[in-house]
């Protein structure tokens, strides 16, 4: 089950990246290579950040649930790890928006 979920997550992350790559290639064919490269960069930023955050969330979430089952008083410590992982995805989204705002 874990392997199927991981494969589905990677599939959707790569689908998001490659759909943006197709848009970038189309923009380059129209004679606007700067916009094409910006779209490719934004797609890679959000796709890879989402992929990394998803894999990290799966690993840290499983460890946090295991730790909470044994010692419920470690809730605040496990919550901090989850928040840091979510921040990685938000940073990728912010970088993608910063790239796209320029054009």
ZIBEL-V109580 format. One line per field, one symbol per residue. phi: phi as a letter, one per 20 degrees, with the letter a starting at -180 (. if undefined). Layout:
phi = ???
//
This chain:
phi = .fffffffffffffffffffffffffffffncfffffffffffffffffffffffffffffffffffffecffegfffffffffffffffffffffffffffd
//
